[in-house]
Amino acid sequence: MRFTKPLLITKLKATAVHLSMSVAVFIYLAYQIYYNWYPEPYFSIDGGWQGIRLVGAVDLVLGPFITFLIFDLRKPRREILFDLLVIVTIQTGALAYGVYTTYSQRPIAIVVIDQFVLSSTMEQYGGTLSSASELERFSDQKPPIVYSDFPLDREGIDEVQRIKLEDKVLEHAQINLYRGRAELKMALLKRQMGYFDRLDSSQSREALEHWLGQNQKSIDEIMIVQFQGRYGNAWLVFDEEAKYLGYFRYVAPPATGNTPE
């Protein structure tokens, strides 16, 4: 198709109108993703950034691009209405998929299990949850931070594996193992010596000192635990009663080994 100047101007105007509406929708969705579905540090390291890029690609790029390609006021009114219907259908369907994917993969709990701290998504509970709000009884943090009392004996481990295989519930999503803040406090206390030793090897000590200065805390007033996100790591910070206070960045240790001449 050869674009004449009047046609190009018409297309650009239609695209600009579409883009302005898309920006309004994107701002609302970005707010939900960043503040409600993936609050920091989970936005940066556990899928929020990937989700917002997916939604942005659909909302800000796909829809306006289709409008630019097919919108043409020279067409009969019926064809223009049909084109608009096609645009709305394609963008709505793609946006619904992007929003659903982002929402369904949001962390609904942060689980301290053995030596790991992981996020859990709704699907990992295998239908044992009717709503993510059921986990709020374990913690008032959003998302809830809970301790999973993972068994160490053979019988207990076998039961965990049975539930995983038969009920499709992952190890860290088995609610029968979840405990309250008192147990979380004890679990964090047991891990502190090893975690502070690891700060030096990961070069995160400077990030910790910065956090302590900003929050007017001493190292004796806090407990920390390393969270392993899907796209990176962070240190979560708690007070002496296991109340969540915030986070600081994990800094990976420098690569070791000889550099070839």
C-alpha positions in Angstrom: 0.0 0.0 0.0 1.3 3.4 -1.0 0.9 6.0 1.8 -0.1 9.4 0.6 0.5 12.3 2.9 -3.2 12.8 3.8 -3.5 9.0 4.5 -0.4 9.0 6.6 -1.6 11.9 8.7 -5.0 10.2 9.2 -3.2 7.0 10.3 -0.9 8.9 12.6 -3.9 10.7 14.2 -5.8 7.4 14.7 -2.7 5.8 16.1 -2.1 8.7 18.5 -5.6 8.5 19.8 -5.3 4.7 20.3 -1.9 5.1 22.0 -3.2 7.8 24.4 -6.0 5.4 25.6 -3.5 2.5 25.8 -1.1 4.6 27.9 -4.0 5.2 30.4 -4.6 1.5 30.6 -0.9 0.7 30.9 -0.4 3.2 33.8 -3.2 1.5 35.8 -1.8 -2.0 35.1 1.7 -0.9 35.8 0.6 0.4 39.2 -1.1 -2.9 40.0 1.9 -4.9 39.0 4.5 -2.8 40.8 2.6 -2.0 44.0 0.2 -4.9 44.5 1.2 -8.0 42.6 5.0 -7.7 42.7 6.1 -5.2 45.4 9.9 -4.8 45.6 12.1 -6.7 45.7 9.9 -9.2 43.8 9.3 -6.8 40.9 13.0 -6.7 40.1 13.9 -10.3 40.7 10.8 -12.5 40.7 8.9 -11.7 37.5 7.3 -8.3 37.9 9.7 -6.6 35.4 9.1 -9.4 32.9 5.3 -9.1 33.4 5.2 -5.3 32.8 7.2 -5.7 29.7 4.8 -8.3 28.4 1.8 -6.0 29.1 3.5 -3.0 27.7 4.4 -4.8 24.5 0.8 -5.7 23.9 -0.8 -2.5 25.2 1.6 0.1 23.9 2.9 -1.6 20.8 0.7 -4.2 19.3 -2.6 -2.4 19.4 -1.4 1.0 18.1 0.7 -0.7 15.4 -2.4 -2.6 14.1 -4.3 0.6 14.1 -1.6 2.3 12.0 -1.6 -0.6 9.5 -5.3 -1.1 8.8 -7.1 2.2 9.7 -8.2 4.1 6.6 -11.0 6.7 6.5 -11.4 6.2 2.8 -13.0 2.8 3.4 -16.8 2.5 3.6 -18.2 3.0 7.1 -19.0 -0.6 7.6 -15.4 -1.7 6.8 -14.1 1.0 9.2 -16.3 -0.4 12.0 -15.2 -3.9 11.1 -11.5 -2.9 11.3 -12.1 -1.2 14.7 -13.7 -4.4 15.9 -10.8 -6.5 14.7 -8.3 -4.1 16.4 -10.2 -4.2 19.7 -10.6 -8.0 19.6 -7.0 -8.7 18.9 -5.7 -6.2 21.5 -8.2 -7.2 24.2 -7.4 -10.9 23.7 -3.6 -10.4 23.8 -3.8 -8.0 26.7 -6.0 -10.4 28.7 -3.5 -13.1 28.1 -0.6 -10.9 29.2 -2.4 -9.7 32.3 -3.6 -13.2 33.2 -0.1 -14.6 32.8 1.5 -11.8 34.9 -1.2 -12.1 37.6 -1.1 -15.9 37.9 2.7 -15.9 38.2 2.7 -13.3 41.0 4.2 -14.4 44.3 1.4 -15.1 46.8 3.8 -16.2 49.6 7.5 -16.1 50.4 8.4 -19.4 52.0 11.4 -20.1 54.3 12.1 -23.8 53.7 15.2 -25.6 55.0 18.1 -23.5 53.5 16.0 -21.9 50.8 13.7 -19.0 50.6 11.4 -19.1 47.6 8.3 -17.5 46.2 5.2 -19.6 45.5 2.5 -19.0 42.9 -1.1 -20.0 43.0 -0.7 -22.9 40.6 2.0 -24.5 42.8 -0.7 -25.2 45.5 -2.4 -27.7 43.2 -5.9 -26.6 44.0 -5.5 -26.7 47.8 -6.1 -22.9 48.0 -9.4 -21.4 47.0 -7.9 -17.9 47.4 -4.5 -16.4 48.1 -6.0 -14.6 51.1 -6.1 -17.9 53.0 -2.3 -17.4 53.5 -2.8 -14.2 55.3 -3.4 -16.0 58.6 0.3 -16.9 58.7 1.6 -13.3 58.1 0.4 -9.7 57.8 3.1 -9.0 55.2 2.1 -8.8 51.5 2.9 -11.3 50.2 2.9 -13.3 53.4 6.3 -14.6 54.6 5.9 -18.0 56.2 8.1 -20.7 57.6 7.7 -24.2 56.3 8.6 -26.9 58.8 10.0 -29.3 56.3 10.5 -32.8 57.7 14.0 -34.3 57.9 13.1 -37.9 58.7 12.5 -40.4 55.9 8.8 -40.9 56.7 8.1 -37.2 56.6 10.1 -36.7 53.3 8.3 -39.6 51.7 4.9 -38.0 52.6 6.0 -34.7 51.1 7.0 -36.4 47.9 3.7 -38.4 47.8 1.7 -35.1 48.0 3.9 -33.6 45.3 3.3 -36.6 42.9 -0.3 -37.4 43.7 -1.8 -34.0 44.5 0.6 -31.9 42.3 1.5 -29.6 45.2 5.2 -28.5 45.3 7.3 -29.0 48.4 7.3 -25.4 49.5 3.5 -25.0 48.7 2.3 -27.7 51.2 0.3 -25.6 53.6 0.2 -28.4 56.3 3.9 -27.6 56.9 3.4 -23.8 57.3 4.0 -22.3 60.7 3.5 -18.9 62.4 5.8 -16.0 63.3 7.2 -17.7 66.4 8.5 -20.6 64.4 9.7 -18.3 61.7 11.7 -16.4 64.3 13.4 -19.6 65.5 14.2 -20.6 61.9 15.8 -17.2 61.2 17.8 -17.2 64.4 19.4 -20.6 63.5 20.5 -19.2 60.1 22.1 -15.9 61.1 25.7 -17.0 61.6 25.9 -18.6 58.3 24.2 -15.7 56.5 26.4 -13.0 57.9 29.5 -15.0 56.9 28.1 -15.2 53.3 27.7 -11.4 53.2 31.5 -11.0 52.9 31.8 -13.6 50.2 29.0 -12.1 48.2 30.2 -8.5 48.7 26.8 -7.5 50.0 28.3 -6.0 53.2 28.3 -2.5 51.7 24.6 -2.8 50.7 23.8 -3.9 54.3 25.7 -1.0 55.8 23.8 1.4 53.5 20.5 -0.2 54.5 21.4 0.0 58.2 22.3 3.7 57.9 19.1 4.6 56.0 16.9 2.8 58.6 18.9 3.7 61.7 19.4 0.1 62.8 22.4 -1.8 64.1 23.4 -5.2 62.9 22.5 -6.6 66.3 18.8 -5.5 65.9 18.1 -7.4 62.7 18.0 -10.8 61.1 18.5 -11.5 57.4 17.7 -14.3 55.0 18.6 -14.7 51.3 15.6 -14.8 49.0 16.1 -16.7 45.7 13.9 -15.1 43.1 13.3 -16.4 39.6 15.6 -13.8 38.1 17.9 -12.8 40.9 18.5 -12.7 44.6 18.0 -10.3 47.5 18.5 -10.2 51.3 15.3 -9.8 53.3 15.6 -8.0 56.6 13.6 -8.8 59.8 13.6 -7.4 63.3 14.4 -9.5 66.3 10.7 -10.7 66.4 10.7 -11.8 62.8 8.8 -8.8 61.6 9.7 -8.0 58.0 11.5 -4.6 57.6 12.7 -4.4 54.1 15.5 -5.7 51.8 18.8 -4.9 50.3 20.4 -6.1 47.1 22.4 -9.3 46.7 25.8 -8.6 45.1 27.3 -11.6 43.4 30.9 -12.5 44.2 33.5 -11.7 41.6 34.5 -14.4 39.2 37.5 -16.3 40.2 40.2 -18.1 38.2 43.1 -17.2 36.1 42.6 -14.8 33.3 44.4 -16.0 30.1 47.2 -13.8 28.9 
